[in-house]
Amino acid sequence: MSPVVNELTFKALEALRNRSEDPFREYEVLYVITLQFETTLSDEDVITLQFETTLSDEDVITLQFETTLSDEDVNSLQFETTLSDEDVITLQFETTVR
């Protein structure tokens, strides 16, 4: 099966509509956090990635990962956040399922 790309965008259209005069203005990159790991998992293994942050209007968080899953594999990404009208969270992943 070909790779499946899923993109889930929360409040993107609403946030763009509610922005100031220039909804597509570019923001300066203030900081970049990169977390990358490679691992081989058994059936009992669990990986948990958890973080808490306070975002300003200029902050952008991108969490991206690529994985190859067998039929028995379970990949779970879970987060809780409070969004203002200006905030946009994009969750994107690519996976190949055999």
MDAnalysis code that builds the backbone (N, CA, C; Angstrom):
import MDAnalysis as mda
import numpy as np

u = mda.Universe.empty(294, n_residues=98, atom_resindex=np.repeat(np.arange(98), 3), trajectory=True)
u.add_TopologyAttr("name", ["N", "CA", "C"] * 98)
u.add_TopologyAttr("resid", np.arange(1, 99))
u.add_TopologyAttr("resname", ["MET", "SER", "PRO", "VAL", "VAL", "ASN", "GLU", "LEU", "THR", "PHE", "LYS", "ALA", "LEU", "GLU", "ALA", "LEU", "ARG", "ASN", "ARG", "SER", "GLU", "ASP", "PRO", "PHE", "ARG", "GLU", "TYR", "GLU", "VAL", "LEU", "TYR", "VAL", "ILE", "THR", "LEU", "GLN", "PHE", "GLU", "THR", "THR", "LEU", "SER", "ASP", "GLU", "ASP", "VAL", "ILE", "THR", "LEU", "GLN", "PHE", "GLU", "THR", "THR", "LEU", "SER", "ASP", "GLU", "ASP", "VAL", "ILE", "THR", "LEU", "GLN", "PHE", "GLU", "THR", "THR", "LEU", "SER", "ASP", "GLU", "ASP", "VAL", "ASN", "SER", "LEU", "GLN", "PHE", "GLU", "THR", "THR", "LEU", "SER", "ASP", "GLU", "ASP", "VAL", "ILE", "THR", "LEU", "GLN", "PHE", "GLU", "THR", "THR", "VAL", "ARG"])
u.atoms.positions = np.array([
    [0.840, -1.177, 0.000],
    [0.000, 0.000, 0.000],
    [0.891, 1.247, 0.000],
    [0.495, 2.210, -0.766],
    [1.289, 3.440, -0.847],
    [1.189, 4.210, 0.470],
    [2.187, 5.083, 0.736],
    [2.146, 5.857, 1.979],
    [0.876, 6.693, 2.083],
    [0.375, 6.765, 3.267],
    [-0.835, 7.540, 3.535],
    [-0.429, 8.788, 4.300],
    [-0.836, 9.922, 3.820],
    [-0.506, 11.178, 4.491],
    [-1.791, 11.745, 5.067],
    [-1.756, 11.991, 6.359],
    [-2.916, 12.562, 7.054],
    [-2.526, 13.898, 7.653],
    [-3.369, 14.883, 7.470],
    [-3.117, 16.194, 8.082],
    [-4.378, 16.631, 8.803],
    [-4.219, 16.964, 10.059],
    [-5.332, 17.393, 10.883],
    [-5.035, 18.802, 11.356],
    [-5.833, 19.760, 10.940],
    [-5.596, 21.160, 11.283],
    [-6.772, 21.668, 12.099],
    [-6.470, 22.196, 13.293],
    [-7.499, 22.709, 14.187],
    [-7.634, 24.210, 14.021],
    [-8.830, 24.648, 13.787],
    [-9.180, 26.073, 13.778],
    [-8.360, 26.874, 12.778],
    [-7.870, 26.265, 11.722],
    [-7.007, 26.980, 10.783],
    [-7.777, 28.081, 10.059],
    [-8.925, 27.745, 9.480],
    [-9.685, 28.748, 8.733],
    [-10.186, 29.858, 9.647],
    [-10.686, 29.483, 10.814],
    [-11.174, 30.489, 11.751],
    [-10.045, 31.418, 12.194],
    [-8.883, 30.841, 12.456],
    [-7.748, 31.658, 12.890],
    [-7.316, 32.620, 11.791],
    [-7.281, 32.152, 10.546],
    [-6.891, 33.036, 9.444],
    [-7.904, 34.157, 9.251],
    [-9.189, 33.848, 9.379],
    [-10.216, 34.878, 9.220],
    [-10.131, 35.945, 10.306],
    [-9.708, 35.539, 11.508],
    [-9.708, 36.464, 12.648],
    [-8.407, 37.224, 12.819],
    [-7.411, 36.965, 11.991],
    [-6.123, 37.648, 12.147],
    [-6.237, 39.115, 11.720],
    [-5.194, 39.869, 11.957],
    [-5.183, 41.283, 11.610],
    [-5.179, 41.477, 10.091],
    [-4.936, 42.698, 9.655],
    [-5.036, 43.062, 8.239],
    [-4.263, 42.103, 7.315],
    [-3.128, 41.609, 7.760],
    [-2.285, 40.758, 6.918],
    [-2.266, 39.334, 7.473],
    [-3.249, 38.513, 7.092],
    [-3.349, 37.179, 7.686],
    [-2.213, 36.247, 7.281],
    [-1.458, 36.594, 6.241],
    [-0.405, 35.703, 5.756],
    [0.989, 36.264, 6.027],
    [1.076, 37.184, 7.002],
    [2.382, 37.748, 7.321],
    [3.316, 36.647, 7.824],
    [4.601, 36.844, 7.579],
    [5.594, 35.862, 8.007],
    [6.073, 36.198, 9.406],
    [6.383, 35.163, 10.164],
    [6.874, 35.350, 11.522],
    [8.343, 34.975, 11.592],
    [9.055, 35.668, 12.447],
    [10.447, 35.327, 12.709],
    [10.484, 34.038, 13.539],
    [11.428, 33.168, 13.212],
    [11.585, 31.936, 13.981],
    [12.327, 32.276, 15.268],
    [11.664, 32.094, 16.401],
    [12.263, 32.454, 17.682],
    [13.102, 31.312, 18.241],
    [12.625, 30.104, 18.092],
    [13.401, 28.952, 18.532],
    [12.875, 27.703, 17.836],
    [13.708, 26.693, 17.764],
    [13.327, 25.420, 17.161],
    [13.705, 24.315, 18.138],
    [12.753, 23.437, 18.412],
    [13.020, 22.274, 19.250],
    [12.855, 21.041, 18.374],
    [13.883, 20.210, 18.323],
    [13.826, 19.001, 17.523],
    [14.047, 17.802, 18.427],
    [13.109, 16.871, 18.378],
    [13.236, 15.624, 19.116],
    [13.169, 14.496, 18.096],
    [14.213, 13.695, 18.038],
    [14.286, 12.655, 17.026],
    [14.828, 11.393, 17.676],
    [14.201, 10.262, 17.372],
    [14.713, 9.013, 17.895],
    [14.359, 7.870, 16.953],
    [15.142, 6.821, 17.025],
    [14.914, 5.622, 16.229],
    [14.949, 4.445, 17.190],
    [13.985, 3.531, 17.066],
    [13.900, 2.438, 18.016],
    [13.237, 1.231, 17.387],
    [13.526, 0.067, 17.951],
    [12.840, -1.168, 17.589],
    [11.973, -1.564, 18.775],
    [10.690, -1.767, 18.530],
    [9.731, -1.988, 19.606],
    [9.282, -3.441, 19.661],
    [9.145, -3.951, 20.878],
    [8.471, -5.237, 21.070],
    [7.002, -4.955, 21.347],
    [6.209, -6.020, 21.501],
    [4.778, -5.829, 21.729],
    [4.474, -5.115, 23.043],
    [5.392, -5.228, 24.022],
    [5.150, -4.633, 25.333],
    [5.668, -3.199, 25.447],
    [6.383, -2.722, 24.451],
    [6.982, -1.396, 24.545],
    [5.949, -0.294, 24.335],
    [6.131, 0.772, 25.084],
    [5.285, 1.955, 24.959],
    [6.196, 3.172, 24.952],
    [5.967, 4.074, 24.004],
    [6.701, 5.337, 23.973],
    [5.699, 6.455, 24.257],
    [6.045, 7.292, 25.212],
    [5.190, 8.414, 25.565],
    [5.982, 9.703, 25.392],
    [5.450, 10.626, 24.609],
    [6.033, 11.949, 24.440],
    [5.037, 12.947, 25.013],
    [5.472, 13.679, 26.000],
    [4.566, 14.574, 26.713],
    [5.261, 15.910, 26.939],
    [4.540, 17.000, 26.685],
    [5.099, 18.308, 26.974],
    [3.980, 19.283, 27.310],
    [4.348, 20.289, 28.047],
    [3.424, 21.348, 28.425],
    [4.078, 22.669, 28.059],
    [3.306, 23.567, 27.449],
    [3.884, 24.831, 27.024],
    [2.820, 25.919, 27.012],
    [3.282, 27.143, 27.123],
    [2.430, 28.310, 26.967],
    [2.858, 29.007, 25.686],
    [1.891, 29.231, 24.794],
    [2.193, 29.773, 23.475],
    [1.791, 31.233, 23.381],
    [2.645, 32.023, 22.739],
    [2.250, 33.371, 22.352],
    [1.733, 33.307, 20.915],
    [1.240, 34.416, 20.389],
    [0.689, 34.408, 19.035],
    [1.731, 34.069, 17.977],
    [3.015, 34.317, 18.282],
    [4.051, 34.070, 17.281],
    [4.635, 32.663, 17.354],
    [4.255, 31.899, 18.377],
    [4.838, 30.574, 18.549],
    [4.189, 29.553, 17.622],
    [5.013, 28.665, 17.127],
    [4.534, 27.566, 16.297],
    [5.174, 26.280, 16.815],
    [4.371, 25.267, 17.043],
    [4.892, 23.963, 17.439],
    [4.589, 22.980, 16.324],
    [5.610, 22.290, 15.867],
    [5.421, 21.257, 14.855],
    [5.957, 19.953, 15.407],
    [5.116, 18.947, 15.430],
    [5.509, 17.617, 15.869],
    [5.323, 16.693, 14.671],
    [6.395, 16.072, 14.237],
    [6.349, 15.302, 13.001],
    [7.111, 14.002, 13.213],
    [6.539, 12.915, 12.720],
    [7.251, 11.654, 12.802],
    [6.879, 10.770, 11.621],
    [7.750, 9.841, 11.304],
    [7.537, 8.901, 10.205],
    [7.776, 7.503, 10.746],
    [6.895, 6.571, 10.408],
    [7.016, 5.219, 10.932],
    [6.444, 4.215, 9.951],
    [6.929, 2.981, 10.044],
    [6.375, 1.873, 9.272],
    [5.720, 0.917, 10.255],
    [4.438, 0.647, 10.059],
    [3.657, -0.134, 11.004],
    [3.273, -1.485, 10.413],
    [3.339, -2.537, 11.246],
    [2.751, -3.813, 10.859],
    [1.294, -3.826, 11.324],
    [0.560, -4.858, 11.005],
    [-0.853, -4.911, 11.387],
    [-1.052, -4.914, 12.895],
    [-0.069, -5.411, 13.651],
    [-0.210, -5.504, 15.100],
    [0.248, -4.237, 15.820],
    [0.895, -3.322, 15.105],
    [1.433, -2.129, 15.740],
    [0.330, -1.113, 16.030],
    [0.501, -0.415, 17.132],
    [-0.397, 0.674, 17.484],
    [0.453, 1.916, 17.719],
    [0.090, 2.992, 17.062],
    [0.812, 4.244, 17.208],
    [-0.182, 5.269, 17.746],
    [0.085, 5.808, 18.933],
    [-0.857, 6.712, 19.568],
    [-0.170, 8.022, 19.895],
    [-0.776, 9.124, 19.457],
    [-0.295, 10.460, 19.769],
    [-1.463, 11.220, 20.385],
    [-1.270, 11.700, 21.592],
    [-2.365, 12.307, 22.328],
    [-1.882, 13.596, 22.971],
    [-2.692, 14.649, 22.883],
    [-2.326, 15.885, 23.551],
    [-3.576, 16.640, 23.943],
    [-3.404, 17.496, 24.925],
    [-4.483, 18.353, 25.402],
    [-3.979, 19.781, 25.386],
    [-4.802, 20.699, 24.869],
    [-4.372, 22.085, 24.792],
    [-5.578, 23.016, 24.821],
    [-5.323, 24.239, 25.228],
    [-6.338, 25.285, 25.182],
    [-5.915, 26.294, 24.115],
    [-6.786, 26.512, 23.140],
    [-6.452, 27.360, 21.995],
    [-7.223, 28.666, 22.053],
    [-6.548, 29.747, 21.687],
    [-7.254, 30.991, 21.435],
    [-7.623, 31.016, 19.950],
    [-8.363, 32.015, 19.530],
    [-8.758, 32.091, 18.123],
    [-7.568, 32.248, 17.190],
    [-6.454, 32.761, 17.700],
    [-5.273, 32.994, 16.869],
    [-4.389, 31.756, 16.744],
    [-4.568, 30.786, 17.627],
    [-3.676, 29.626, 17.644],
    [-4.055, 28.614, 16.573],
    [-3.054, 28.025, 15.972],
    [-3.259, 26.949, 14.999],
    [-2.318, 25.806, 15.375],
    [-2.866, 24.616, 15.494],
    [-2.053, 23.431, 15.740],
    [-2.209, 22.509, 14.544],
    [-1.091, 22.069, 13.985],
    [-1.120, 21.136, 12.868],
    [-0.453, 19.848, 13.297],
    [-1.173, 18.770, 13.141],
    [-0.646, 17.441, 13.440],
    [-0.540, 16.707, 12.114],
    [0.673, 16.284, 11.760],
    [0.894, 15.691, 10.453],
    [1.742, 14.439, 10.628],
    [1.343, 13.372, 9.942],
    [2.161, 12.181, 9.984],
    [2.013, 11.390, 8.695],
    [3.037, 10.601, 8.397],
    [3.048, 9.749, 7.215],
    [3.366, 8.339, 7.683],
    [2.595, 7.382, 7.213],
    [2.806, 6.009, 7.655],
    [2.535, 5.041, 6.513],
    [3.249, 3.936, 6.530],
    [3.024, 2.858, 5.570],
    [2.544, 1.650, 6.359],
    [1.360, 1.157, 6.018],
    [0.785, 0.016, 6.720],
    [0.852, -1.194, 5.812],
    [1.475, -2.278, 6.326],
    [1.555, -3.517, 5.556],
    [0.331, -4.360, 5.769],
])
